[in-house]
Structure formats: structure tokens, C-alpha cells
Amino acid sequence: MAGGAAYGYSKGTGQGSGVASVGTAQAVTVVAATGTVSSKLQPGGSADLTLTINNPNSYAVTVIAVQQSGPITVSGGSGCTSDSGSEPSLTLGNSGVSVSTQSGLAVSVPSGSGQAVHIANGATMTTASDSGC
């Protein structure tokens, strides 16, 4: 996440006291991750990934990395099983699909929800994937 700074200047005379506060940064969340239609995922390959990001802060943030931290849900194919559970007790399905860690990103996400972010080659599939996947 990127931070920001603000400053102000006032000139005057007088007496008194003042109080200032800075809000607390809120977590940015990923709502959904799906492979794009234009990039099909095949065993041994990678595909583009679209993330929908919610930013509840009142200011823009910059996403610098993406890393999988939960189960992958697969759809389509015959005999594919999704991951189940959650970290650290994640049980892998037989799809061989994962979200590869992406770093070195600089994606600006404005305040609000529903910001779509495209990650090139963000999903991978092993050659050991079930043949029905």
C-alpha cells in the first residue's frame, strides 16, 4: 500500500489549543479472481487473471504484489475438484491451478469498491492436473 502526506499553513496570532488526527488505514480486499475469457488455462501453462478489489479507504492505494492465500475454486471440466479449507490447513484439489505470486506491480486502486485489475499470467496449471480439468 502507498501512504500519503498532507500539510497546511496558517498565519495568525492568538491563543488556544487544537487537536488533529489521522485516520487508520483499512485493509484492501480482493473480492473475486477469475481467468479471463481471452486467455484459456491449459496444463503446463498460465493464463491472465482478473481481480476485483475493494478499497474502503478514502484515498487511492497502490497494489505492489498479489499472493494466493486461500483455496482455488474450479469450474468446468469433468472430474476436477476444488481446493478446500483455508490456510494453514488447505487441502488441494486435483486441478493443479494456483495463483502465482506477482510482485513489482504498481496498480493504483481508487477509493471505493469494484475496481477490476488485470494480472497478466496470474494463474498457472501444473502438468499433473487431472485430465478432465
C-alpha positions as CSV (number, residue, x, y, z in Angstrom):
1,M,0.0,0.0,0.0
2,A,1.2,3.5,-0.6
3,G,1.0,6.2,2.0
4,G,0.3,9.9,1.6
5,A,1.1,13.1,3.4
6,A,-0.7,16.4,3.8
7,Y,0.4,19.7,5.1
8,G,-1.2,23.1,5.8
9,Y,0.0,26.6,6.6
10,S,-1.8,29.2,8.6
11,K,-0.5,32.6,9.8
12,G,-2.1,34.4,12.6
13,T,-1.9,35.5,16.2
14,G,-3.8,34.4,19.3
15,Q,-4.1,31.7,21.9
16,G,-5.8,28.4,22.2
17,S,-5.4,24.7,21.7
18,G,-6.0,22.3,18.9
19,V,-6.3,18.7,18.1
20,A,-5.5,16.8,14.9
21,S,-6.0,13.2,14.0
22,V,-5.2,10.9,11.1
23,G,-7.5,8.0,10.1
24,T,-6.3,4.4,10.3
25,A,-5.7,2.7,7.0
26,Q,-8.2,-0.1,6.3
27,A,-7.4,-3.4,4.7
28,V,-7.8,-3.6,0.9
29,T,-9.7,-6.8,-0.1
30,V,-9.9,-9.0,-3.1
31,V,-13.4,-10.0,-3.9
32,A,-13.0,-12.4,-6.8
33,A,-10.4,-13.9,-9.1
34,T,-11.3,-15.4,-12.4
35,G,-9.4,-16.3,-15.6
36,T,-10.3,-14.1,-18.4
37,V,-12.2,-15.4,-21.4
38,S,-9.4,-14.3,-23.8
39,S,-6.8,-16.4,-22.0
40,K,-7.6,-20.1,-21.6
41,L,-5.8,-22.1,-18.9
42,Q,-4.2,-25.4,-20.0
43,P,-2.0,-28.0,-18.2
44,G,1.6,-26.7,-18.0
45,G,0.5,-23.1,-18.9
46,S,-0.5,-19.9,-17.4
47,A,-3.5,-17.5,-18.0
48,D,-4.4,-14.0,-17.3
49,L,-6.3,-13.2,-14.1
50,T,-8.8,-10.6,-13.3
51,L,-9.1,-9.4,-9.7
52,T,-11.9,-7.3,-8.3
53,I,-10.5,-5.1,-5.5
54,N,-12.4,-3.2,-2.8
55,N,-10.6,-0.2,-1.3
56,P,-12.6,1.1,1.7
57,N,-10.1,3.9,2.4
58,S,-11.0,7.5,1.5
59,Y,-7.8,7.7,-0.7
60,A,-6.3,5.7,-3.5
61,V,-3.8,2.9,-2.7
62,T,-1.2,1.2,-4.8
63,V,-1.1,-2.6,-5.1
64,I,2.5,-3.8,-5.3
65,A,2.1,-7.6,-5.0
66,V,-0.5,-10.4,-5.2
67,Q,-0.2,-13.7,-3.5
68,Q,-2.6,-16.6,-3.1
69,S,-3.8,-17.1,0.5
70,G,-6.8,-19.3,0.1
71,P,-8.4,-22.1,-1.8
72,I,-8.9,-22.2,-5.6
73,T,-12.4,-23.0,-6.8
74,V,-12.6,-24.6,-10.3
75,S,-15.5,-24.8,-12.6
76,G,-15.9,-26.7,-15.9
77,G,-14.2,-29.9,-16.9
78,S,-15.1,-33.4,-15.7
79,G,-13.7,-34.8,-12.5
80,C,-12.0,-31.6,-11.4
81,T,-12.0,-30.9,-7.6
82,S,-11.6,-27.6,-6.0
83,D,-9.3,-26.9,-3.0
84,S,-11.0,-26.9,0.4
85,G,-10.3,-25.4,3.8
86,S,-8.2,-22.4,4.4
87,E,-4.6,-21.6,5.3
88,P,-2.7,-23.2,7.0
89,S,-5.0,-26.3,6.7
90,L,-5.6,-26.1,2.9
91,T,-6.5,-29.3,1.2
92,L,-5.6,-29.2,-2.5
93,G,-7.9,-30.4,-5.2
94,N,-6.7,-32.2,-8.4
95,S,-6.9,-29.2,-10.7
96,G,-3.3,-28.1,-10.3
97,V,-4.4,-24.5,-10.5
98,S,-2.8,-21.8,-8.4
99,V,-2.2,-18.1,-8.4
100,S,1.4,-17.4,-8.8
101,T,2.9,-14.7,-6.6
102,Q,3.2,-11.4,-8.5
103,S,5.5,-8.7,-7.3
104,G,6.8,-5.5,-8.8
105,L,3.3,-4.3,-9.6
106,A,2.2,-0.7,-9.4
107,V,-1.6,-0.8,-9.8
108,S,-3.4,2.3,-8.5
109,V,-6.8,1.4,-6.9
110,P,-9.1,4.4,-6.3
111,S,-11.3,4.7,-3.2
112,G,-14.4,2.6,-3.4
113,S,-15.3,-0.9,-4.5
114,G,-15.4,-3.0,-7.6
115,Q,-12.1,-1.9,-9.2
116,A,-11.1,-4.6,-11.8
117,V,-7.4,-5.3,-12.0
118,H,-5.8,-7.3,-14.8
119,I,-2.8,-9.5,-13.9
120,A,-1.0,-11.0,-16.9
121,N,-0.2,-14.7,-16.5
122,G,-1.5,-14.6,-12.9
123,A,-2.9,-18.2,-12.8
124,T,-0.9,-21.3,-13.5
125,M,-1.8,-25.0,-14.0
126,T,0.6,-27.9,-13.5
127,T,1.1,-30.7,-15.9
128,A,-0.1,-33.1,-13.2
129,S,-3.6,-31.7,-13.4
130,D,-6.4,-34.2,-13.7
131,S,-7.1,-34.9,-17.4
132,G,-10.7,-33.8,-17.0
133,C,-9.7,-30.4,-16.0
